Amino acid sequence: MATLTGIISILQKRMNRKFGILCVMLVAAGCTSKNEPLGMYPDYRDVTIPCNIAPLNFYYTGGKAETTFSFGDYSIFVKGRDVCIPEKQWAELLQKAKGNTIKVSSSLMGEWDINVSTDSIDSYLTYRLLEPAYEVANWVEIFERNVSNFDERVISSYGNTNNACMNCHIHKGRNTMFYLRGPKGGAVLSSRGTLRKMTLKKSGMYSGTVYGDLHPSGSWGVFSTNVVIPSFHAKSERRLEVYDSKSDLCIVNFDNNKLILPPSLNRPDILETFPCFSADGSSIYYCAADTVELPRNVKQLHYSLYRIPFDALTGEVGESQIIWDAAEHGGSVCHPKASPDGHWLLYTVADYGTFPIWHRECDLEMMNLQDGSIVDMSAANSEWSDTYHSWSSNSRWIVFASKRNDGQYGKPFFSHIDEQGNVSKAFVLPQKNPHHYDNTLKSYNIPDLGEYPALFDENDIGRLHRNTAAEVFD
């Protein structure tokens, strides 16, 4: 039976890879989604970009061209099908055009604008690269990319952790956290110059901690504890459904190695998940739904959005308040993320459930925390899943994972959000090779922005995994 299971797994994996290759071939042939023009890929026309972003390299799908990027009397000329802009010249152009518009002229496609914002973006983007499959874990790595150029490094790798799965990375200021699963695993926390490995589980919890956030002080964390069930659809455009059969919230004190299970956030009749702190750390936002019979009634599983006061001196919580009612809005919310300036709350909405990666209808939505109004995010959203988002530290940029273009592979897209909440057209992370997204068979999972680079690399994580026992929390 073990041999048969292995053979089936390999065949499934090959089928997934072949499907991915087919998607790549379609994209390369110009059969992109309706969000992409037929004449170029990626689409960088009429976008708003940070003043410190890497060159927007692209290629023409219809042949060679002469392309000129200009502002004032400064210009960059590129000839050919692949438009690869010299980095030094591009950086100079951005500085000259900051707060203004770069004019682009193409002998093949005419003219368009690129708006250069005075708002910079955090330089470091962290993501997992993995194949969008379910039956076997292959080779998972966490990368850190400098978005101002094309520098990329591995900060944790399968090869250094005895094939341990790794996921759920979080940045908050200079603090970084993610999980190493399996034997010798634990929650890895880089904070205050120290690299720690911790067992964040005690009696009364369904599992170790899963989804969560770090407090601005670095002393606290808030996390879910979940029993996560993957389930395949027999007949549906959605491939996979993932739901929680049980879930609660816990609060972690990193200074005293304590786990707190507030009774109001650990009710057996309520599924609580995806907690995050407010910008000032005085509140916790989280998603919660009434329990239903699963998987039979998964389409009746609707999560609302709550806010609960948090005391950073004691770790105690107050009385929760609903701020987005699933019954009122006719959907299900997940992944709340508060902007660092405290003005906005970004989250995603699907028809039902709490794991929307394969929900094509899943869109970003944003709430003005000053008055509770909902912001129009149509400029950022697409006809495919848009989710797993994070904020730049100045609250002017978001990054999120989108399956637009092929419906299969998640890619990191950026949008600008001004002080009034106006959202710009989304654009994909630039790559040195403009054909990069056509040629890769990996998804960019959970893109997360950070002001500072991680203070460790894959070798540090390998040594921590092999040689350090996980700290116990109680």
C-alpha positions as CSV (number, residue, x, y, z in Angstrom):
1,M,0.0,0.0,0.0
2,A,2.8,2.4,0.8
3,T,4.4,1.8,-2.6
4,L,1.0,2.3,-4.4
5,T,0.5,5.6,-2.4
6,G,3.9,6.8,-3.4
7,I,3.3,6.0,-7.1
8,I,-0.1,7.8,-7.0
9,S,1.6,10.8,-5.3
10,I,4.2,11.0,-8.0
11,L,1.7,10.8,-10.8
12,Q,-0.4,13.5,-9.2
13,K,2.6,15.7,-8.9
14,R,3.5,15.2,-12.5
15,M,0.0,16.0,-13.5
16,N,0.1,19.2,-11.5
17,R,3.5,20.1,-13.1
18,K,2.1,19.5,-16.6
19,F,-0.9,21.6,-15.8
20,G,1.4,24.4,-14.6
21,I,3.6,24.1,-17.8
22,L,0.4,24.3,-19.9
23,C,-0.5,27.6,-18.1
24,V,2.9,29.0,-18.6
25,M,2.8,28.1,-22.3
26,L,-0.6,29.8,-22.6
27,V,0.7,33.0,-21.0
28,A,3.8,33.0,-23.1
29,A,1.7,32.7,-26.2
30,G,-0.3,35.8,-25.2
31,C,-3.3,34.0,-23.8
32,T,-3.2,36.0,-20.7
33,S,-6.3,37.0,-18.6
34,K,-8.4,40.0,-19.4
35,N,-6.4,42.1,-16.9
36,E,-3.3,41.9,-19.1
37,P,-2.9,43.6,-22.5
38,L,-2.2,41.4,-25.5
39,G,0.9,43.4,-26.5
40,M,3.1,43.3,-23.4
41,Y,3.7,41.3,-20.2
42,P,3.8,42.2,-17.4
43,D,1.4,45.1,-17.7
44,Y,3.1,48.2,-16.3
45,R,0.9,50.8,-18.2
46,D,-0.5,53.7,-16.2
47,V,0.6,52.3,-12.8
48,T,1.7,54.3,-9.7
49,I,5.0,53.0,-8.4
50,P,7.3,53.7,-5.4
51,C,10.2,56.0,-5.9
52,N,12.5,53.2,-4.9
53,I,11.3,50.2,-7.0
54,A,13.4,48.0,-9.3
55,P,13.2,48.5,-13.0
56,L,9.8,47.6,-14.6
57,N,11.2,45.1,-17.1
58,F,8.7,43.6,-19.5
59,Y,8.6,42.0,-23.0
60,Y,6.4,42.5,-26.0
61,T,4.3,39.6,-27.1
62,G,3.9,41.0,-30.7
63,G,7.5,41.5,-31.7
64,K,10.5,43.9,-31.3
65,A,10.1,47.6,-30.6
66,E,11.9,50.8,-29.7
67,T,11.0,52.0,-26.2
68,T,11.8,55.3,-24.6
69,F,11.3,56.2,-20.9
70,S,11.6,60.0,-20.3
71,F,11.1,62.8,-17.8
72,G,12.1,66.3,-18.8
73,D,15.4,66.1,-20.7
74,Y,16.4,62.7,-19.2
75,S,15.5,59.6,-21.1
76,I,16.3,55.9,-21.4
77,F,16.2,54.1,-24.7
78,V,15.8,50.3,-25.1
79,K,15.6,48.4,-28.4
80,G,14.2,44.9,-28.8
81,R,11.4,42.5,-27.7
82,D,12.7,42.3,-24.1
83,V,12.7,45.7,-22.4
84,C,15.4,45.4,-19.7
85,I,16.1,48.8,-18.2
86,P,19.6,49.5,-16.8
87,E,19.4,49.7,-13.1
88,K,21.5,52.8,-12.5
89,Q,19.8,54.8,-15.2
90,W,16.4,53.7,-13.9
91,A,17.2,54.7,-10.3
92,E,18.3,58.1,-11.6
93,L,15.1,58.5,-13.6
94,L,13.0,57.7,-10.6
95,Q,14.7,60.3,-8.5
96,K,14.2,63.0,-11.2
97,A,10.6,62.0,-11.7
98,K,9.6,61.6,-8.1
99,G,6.1,63.1,-7.6
100,N,5.7,63.4,-11.3
101,T,5.1,61.2,-14.4
102,I,7.4,59.1,-16.6
103,K,6.4,59.2,-20.2
104,V,6.8,55.9,-22.1
105,S,6.8,55.8,-25.9
106,S,6.7,52.5,-27.8
107,S,7.0,52.0,-31.6
108,L,4.8,49.0,-31.2
109,M,2.2,50.0,-28.6
110,G,2.0,53.8,-28.5
111,E,2.4,55.8,-25.3
112,W,1.5,55.4,-21.7
113,D,2.4,56.9,-18.3
114,I,4.1,55.7,-15.1
115,N,3.3,57.8,-12.1
116,V,6.2,57.9,-9.6
117,S,5.0,58.5,-6.0
118,T,7.0,60.4,-3.4
119,D,6.1,57.5,-1.1
120,S,8.8,54.9,-0.9
121,I,8.1,51.3,-0.1
122,D,9.8,49.0,2.5
123,S,12.8,47.5,0.8
124,Y,12.4,43.9,1.9
125,L,9.8,41.4,0.7
126,T,9.7,37.9,2.2
127,Y,7.8,35.0,0.7
128,R,7.7,31.2,0.4
129,L,8.3,29.7,-3.0
130,L,6.4,26.5,-3.4
131,E,4.6,24.4,-5.9
132,P,0.8,24.8,-5.8
133,A,0.2,21.2,-5.0
134,Y,-1.3,19.4,-2.0
135,E,-0.3,15.7,-1.8
136,V,3.4,16.1,-1.1
137,A,5.8,18.7,0.2
138,N,8.7,19.0,-2.2
139,W,11.3,21.8,-1.7
140,V,10.1,24.8,0.3
141,E,12.2,27.9,0.9
142,I,11.6,31.3,2.4
143,F,13.2,34.1,0.4
144,E,13.9,37.7,1.1
145,R,14.0,40.0,-1.9
146,N,15.2,43.6,-2.0
147,V,12.4,45.3,-4.1
148,S,14.7,48.3,-4.9
149,N,16.9,46.0,-7.0
150,F,16.9,42.3,-7.9
151,D,18.9,41.0,-5.0
152,E,17.4,37.9,-3.4
153,R,18.6,35.5,-0.7
154,V,17.3,32.4,1.1
155,I,16.6,32.8,4.8
156,S,15.4,29.3,5.4
157,S,15.6,26.2,3.3
158,Y,14.4,22.6,3.3
159,G,18.0,21.6,2.6
160,N,19.2,23.0,6.0
161,T,16.3,21.7,8.1
162,N,16.1,18.0,7.2
163,N,13.1,18.7,4.9
164,A,11.1,20.4,7.6
165,C,8.0,22.3,6.4
166,M,8.2,26.0,7.1
167,N,5.3,28.6,7.0
168,C,3.4,31.5,8.4
169,H,6.2,34.1,8.4
170,I,5.6,37.4,10.1
171,H,7.5,40.8,10.1
172,K,6.9,43.5,12.7
173,G,9.6,46.1,12.8
174,R,12.9,44.4,13.5
175,N,11.1,41.2,14.7
176,T,10.6,38.2,12.4
177,M,8.8,34.9,13.1
178,F,8.0,31.7,11.3
179,Y,7.4,28.0,12.0
180,L,9.5,25.0,11.4
181,R,7.2,22.0,11.5
182,G,8.0,18.4,12.4
183,P,10.7,16.8,14.6
184,K,13.1,19.4,16.2
185,G,10.7,22.1,14.9
186,G,9.1,25.0,16.7
187,A,8.2,28.7,16.3
188,V,11.3,30.6,15.3
189,L,11.5,34.1,16.6
190,S,14.2,36.7,15.7
191,S,13.8,39.5,18.2
192,R,16.1,41.9,20.1
193,G,19.2,40.4,18.5
194,T,18.3,36.9,19.6
195,L,17.2,33.9,17.6
196,R,14.8,31.6,19.5
197,K,13.0,28.3,18.9
198,M,9.8,27.8,21.0
199,T,7.1,25.2,21.6
200,L,4.0,27.4,21.7
201,K,1.5,24.8,22.9
202,K,0.1,23.7,26.3
203,S,-2.8,21.7,27.7
204,G,-6.2,23.0,26.5
205,M,-4.9,24.0,23.0
206,Y,-6.1,22.2,19.9
207,S,-2.6,22.5,18.3
208,G,0.5,24.6,18.5
209,T,0.0,28.2,17.4
210,V,-0.8,28.7,13.7
211,Y,-1.9,32.1,12.4
212,G,-1.0,35.3,14.3
213,D,0.7,38.6,14.8
214,L,3.4,40.2,16.9
215,H,2.7,43.1,19.3
216,P,4.5,46.4,18.4
217,S,6.4,46.1,21.7
218,G,7.8,42.7,20.8
219,S,6.8,41.3,24.1
220,W,3.5,39.8,23.1
221,G,2.0,37.7,20.3
222,V,-1.6,36.7,19.5
223,F,-2.2,33.4,17.6
224,S,-4.9,30.9,16.6
225,T,-4.8,27.3,17.6
226,N,-6.6,25.2,14.9
227,V,-7.6,21.8,13.7
228,V,-7.2,22.4,10.0
229,I,-8.9,20.0,7.6
230,P,-8.1,20.0,3.8
231,S,-10.9,18.6,1.6
232,F,-11.1,18.1,-2.2
233,H,-14.3,19.1,-4.2
234,A,-15.8,16.4,-6.2
235,K,-17.6,18.9,-8.5
236,S,-16.6,22.5,-8.3
237,E,-14.4,25.1,-10.0
238,R,-12.6,25.2,-6.7
239,R,-10.0,22.5,-6.3
240,L,-9.5,22.5,-2.6
241,E,-11.4,23.5,0.5
242,V,-9.6,24.1,3.7
243,Y,-11.6,24.7,6.9
244,D,-11.2,24.6,10.7
245,S,-13.1,21.9,12.6
246,K,-12.0,23.6,15.8
247,S,-10.1,26.9,16.5
248,D,-9.5,29.3,19.4
249,L,-7.1,32.1,20.2
250,C,-4.2,32.4,22.6
251,I,-2.0,35.2,23.8
252,V,1.8,34.7,24.1
253,N,4.1,36.5,26.5
254,F,7.6,36.1,25.0
255,D,9.3,37.7,28.0
256,N,7.9,35.3,30.6
257,N,7.3,32.2,28.4
258,K,3.6,32.2,29.2
259,L,0.6,31.2,27.1
260,I,-2.8,32.8,28.0
261,L,-6.1,31.3,26.9
262,P,-8.8,33.9,27.4
263,P,-12.2,32.2,28.0
264,S,-14.0,34.7,25.8
265,L,-11.7,33.7,22.9
266,N,-11.9,29.9,23.6
267,R,-15.6,29.1,23.2
268,P,-16.4,25.6,21.8
269,D,-19.4,27.0,19.9
270,I,-17.4,29.6,18.1
271,L,-14.5,29.3,15.6
272,E,-12.0,32.1,16.2
273,T,-9.0,32.7,13.9
274,F,-6.7,35.1,12.1
275,P,-5.9,37.5,14.9
276,C,-3.9,40.7,14.5
277,F,-3.0,43.7,16.7
278,S,-4.1,47.2,16.1
279,A,-1.4,49.7,15.1
280,D,-0.9,50.9,18.7
281,G,-1.3,47.4,20.2
282,S,-4.3,48.3,22.3
283,S,-6.8,46.1,20.4
284,I,-6.9,42.7,18.7
285,Y,-8.8,42.2,15.5
286,Y,-9.9,38.6,14.7
287,C,-12.4,36.6,12.6
288,A,-15.1,34.4,14.2
289,A,-17.9,32.2,13.0
290,D,-20.6,30.0,14.6
291,T,-19.8,26.3,14.3
292,V,-21.7,24.4,11.6
293,E,-21.7,20.7,10.6
294,L,-18.6,20.2,8.5
295,P,-17.9,19.5,5.7
296,R,-21.6,19.1,4.8
297,N,-22.4,22.8,5.6
298,V,-19.1,24.5,4.7
299,K,-21.0,26.9,2.4
300,Q,-22.9,28.1,5.5
301,L,-19.6,28.9,7.3
302,H,-19.4,32.7,7.4
303,Y,-16.8,34.6,9.5
304,S,-17.4,38.1,10.9
305,L,-14.8,40.5,12.0
306,Y,-14.4,41.5,15.6
307,R,-12.3,43.9,17.7
308,I,-11.4,43.3,21.4
309,P,-9.4,45.6,23.8
310,F,-6.0,44.3,24.8
311,D,-4.0,45.3,27.9
312,A,-0.2,45.1,27.2
313,L,0.6,45.3,30.9
314,T,-1.4,42.2,31.9
315,G,-2.2,40.4,28.7
316,E,-6.0,40.6,29.5
317,V,-8.7,41.3,27.0
318,G,-11.9,43.2,27.3
319,E,-15.3,42.7,25.7
320,S,-15.4,42.0,21.9
321,Q,-17.3,44.1,19.4
322,I,-18.4,43.1,15.9
323,I,-17.2,45.6,13.3
324,W,-18.0,43.6,10.1
325,D,-21.1,41.4,10.2
326,A,-21.1,38.4,7.8
327,A,-24.9,38.2,7.8
328,E,-25.1,41.9,6.8
329,H,-22.5,41.8,4.1
330,G,-23.3,38.4,2.7
331,G,-19.8,37.0,2.8
332,S,-17.0,35.6,4.9
333,V,-13.9,37.6,6.1
334,C,-10.4,36.6,6.8
335,H,-6.8,37.9,7.1
336,P,-7.3,41.3,8.8
337,K,-4.2,43.5,8.8
338,A,-4.2,47.0,10.4
339,S,-2.2,49.8,8.7
340,P,0.7,51.0,10.8
341,D,-0.8,54.5,10.9
342,G,-4.0,53.1,12.5
343,H,-6.2,54.5,9.8
344,W,-7.1,51.4,7.7
345,L,-8.0,47.7,8.2
346,L,-7.3,45.5,5.1
347,Y,-8.9,42.1,4.9
348,T,-10.3,39.7,2.2
349,V,-13.8,38.6,1.6
350,A,-15.0,35.4,0.0
351,D,-18.4,33.8,-0.4
352,Y,-17.8,31.5,2.6
353,G,-15.1,29.8,4.6
354,T,-11.7,31.0,5.9
355,F,-9.1,29.7,3.4
356,P,-9.8,31.6,0.1
357,I,-6.7,30.8,-1.9
358,W,-8.7,28.6,-4.3
359,H,-11.8,30.8,-4.1
360,R,-11.8,32.7,-7.3
361,E,-14.3,35.3,-6.0
362,C,-12.0,36.3,-3.1
363,D,-11.3,40.0,-3.1
364,L,-9.5,42.6,-1.0
365,E,-11.6,44.9,1.1
366,M,-10.6,47.8,3.3
367,M,-12.3,49.6,6.2
368,N,-11.7,53.2,7.3
369,L,-11.3,52.7,11.0
370,Q,-12.2,56.3,11.7
371,D,-15.8,56.0,10.5
372,G,-16.3,52.3,9.6
373,S,-16.8,53.0,5.9
374,I,-15.7,50.5,3.2
375,V,-13.2,51.6,0.6
376,D,-13.4,50.7,-3.1
377,M,-10.6,48.3,-3.9
378,S,-11.6,47.5,-7.5
379,A,-8.3,49.0,-8.9
380,A,-6.4,46.3,-7.0
381,N,-8.7,43.3,-7.3
382,S,-9.0,40.9,-10.2
383,E,-11.3,38.0,-11.3
384,W,-9.0,35.6,-9.4
385,S,-8.1,35.2,-5.8
386,D,-6.5,38.3,-4.2
387,T,-5.4,37.7,-0.6
388,Y,-2.5,37.2,1.9
389,H,-1.6,40.9,2.1
390,S,0.6,43.1,4.2
391,W,1.4,46.8,4.6
392,S,4.5,48.9,4.1
393,S,5.6,50.6,7.3
394,N,4.5,54.1,6.0
395,S,0.9,52.8,5.3
396,R,1.1,53.9,1.7
397,W,1.7,50.6,0.0
398,I,0.2,47.1,0.2
399,V,1.5,43.8,-1.3
400,F,-0.8,40.8,-1.8
401,A,-0.8,37.4,-3.5
402,S,-2.9,37.2,-6.7
403,K,-3.6,34.3,-9.0
404,R,-4.5,36.6,-11.9
405,N,-3.1,35.8,-15.3
406,D,-3.3,32.0,-15.1
407,G,-5.5,31.1,-12.0
408,Q,-2.8,28.7,-10.8
409,Y,0.3,30.5,-9.5
410,G,0.2,33.3,-6.9
411,K,2.4,36.3,-7.6
412,P,3.1,39.4,-5.5
413,F,1.2,42.5,-6.6
414,F,1.5,46.1,-5.2
415,S,-0.9,48.9,-4.9
416,H,-0.6,52.5,-3.6
417,I,-3.0,53.8,-1.1
418,D,-3.0,57.6,-0.5
419,E,-4.1,59.4,2.6
420,Q,-7.7,59.6,1.4
421,G,-7.8,55.8,0.7
422,N,-7.7,56.0,-3.1
423,V,-6.2,52.8,-4.5
424,S,-4.0,52.6,-7.5
425,K,-3.9,49.9,-10.3
426,A,-2.0,46.9,-9.0
427,F,1.4,45.9,-10.6
428,V,3.4,42.7,-10.2
429,L,6.9,42.6,-8.5
430,P,9.4,43.4,-11.2
431,Q,11.9,40.7,-12.2
432,K,15.4,41.0,-13.9
433,N,14.3,38.6,-16.5
434,P,10.9,39.8,-17.9
435,H,10.0,36.1,-18.8
436,H,10.5,35.1,-15.1
437,Y,6.8,34.5,-14.4
438,D,6.4,32.5,-17.6
439,N,9.2,30.2,-16.7
440,T,8.7,29.5,-13.0
441,L,6.5,26.7,-11.6
442,K,6.4,28.2,-8.1
443,S,3.8,30.3,-6.2
444,Y,4.9,33.3,-4.1
445,N,3.1,32.4,-0.9
446,I,2.3,35.1,1.8
447,P,4.3,38.1,0.5
448,D,5.3,40.2,3.6
449,L,6.9,43.6,3.6
450,G,9.5,44.7,6.1
451,E,11.6,47.8,6.7
452,Y,14.7,45.8,7.7
453,P,16.4,42.6,6.4
454,A,16.1,39.5,8.5
455,L,19.0,39.2,11.0
456,F,19.6,35.6,10.0
457,D,20.1,33.3,7.0
458,E,19.5,29.7,6.1
459,N,22.7,28.5,7.8
460,D,21.6,30.2,11.1
461,I,18.2,28.4,10.9
462,G,19.9,25.1,10.1
463,R,22.0,25.3,13.2
464,L,19.1,26.4,15.3
465,H,17.0,23.5,14.0
466,R,19.8,20.9,14.6
467,N,21.4,22.1,17.9
468,T,18.8,24.1,19.9
469,A,16.0,22.6,22.0
470,A,12.7,24.4,21.8
471,E,11.9,26.6,24.8
472,V,8.8,25.4,26.7
473,F,5.9,27.8,27.3
474,D,3.2,27.2,30.0
